[in-house]
Amino acid sequence: MYIVVVYDVEQGRVNRVCQLLRRYLHWVQNSAFEGELSEAQLERLKSELSEIIDREKDSAYFYVLEDVRWLRKEVLGRNRGSIDNLL
């Protein structure tokens, strides 16, 4: 499945969250990552992320596309990160 994650965390946790997400996904913009994950990888990522963030102050949004065929991505301006696995 194709996953897009965006997050908003306090400054003290940004580096840890970013490092974790880079292990699973491609960085595409500040606080935004995307890529292909299995169901097990997604659950592991959520579990590891929940150990870092403060649920009272931080947030992470997971957008899940079951099939990449339904993804249409448009970028205005500079395209950051790798998109080799997109189409």
N, C-alpha and C positions, 0 to 999 in steps of 0.2 A: 504494500500500500504506500501511497505517497503522502508524506507528512510535511506540514508547514507549522513551525513553532515560532511564536513571537512572545517576548517576555518583557516585564517591567519589574526590576528588582532594585533594592537599595544598593547604593554604590559599593558598599563593603562586600557584597555578594556577586557583583557583576562578573568578575574574573572567573570565579569558580563555576558559575552557571555557563559562561561562554566556553570554558575548557571542556565541561561535560558535554555540551551540545556538539562541539566540534568532533568529539569521538564518535558520534552517531550520524551527524548530518552535515550538509554543506552550508557554510556561512554565506548569506546573500546580502545582508545589510545589517546595520547596527541593530541588535536585538532581534534579528530574524534569521532563521535557519530553515532548510528544506532538504528533502531527499527521501529515498526509498528505505522503508523499514519493514521487518516482519512484525507480526503481532507480538511475539515474545520480546523482540528488541524494543518495541514501543512501551510495553509494560515495564521492562527493566529501566528504560530511560525515565519514565514517570516516577518509578520508585526511587531512583538515585536523585532525581531532581527534588523530590519531596523532602529528602534529607538535607538539602541545601537551603531552600527558600523558607521564608517566614510567611505562612499562609495568611497572617493578619495584615501584612504590609506589602507583600509581593504578589505577582500573578504571572502565569504562563498560559498561553492559549495554544491549543493543539487543533489544527485543522486537518482532518483526515479525509483523503480521497481514496476510496476503495480501488479505483482503477485510474491509472494515469491518463487514460484516453479522455477523461472528462476534464483534464487540466488544460487551461489556456492561460499562458503567462505572457504578459506584456510589460516591458520595462521602459519607462521614460527616463532619460538621462543615463548616467553611468551604470553599467551592469557589473556588479561585484560578485565574486564567488564563482564556483564552477557549476556549469549547467550541462555538462557533458552527458549526463544520464537522462536528460529530459526527453528527447524524441529521436 
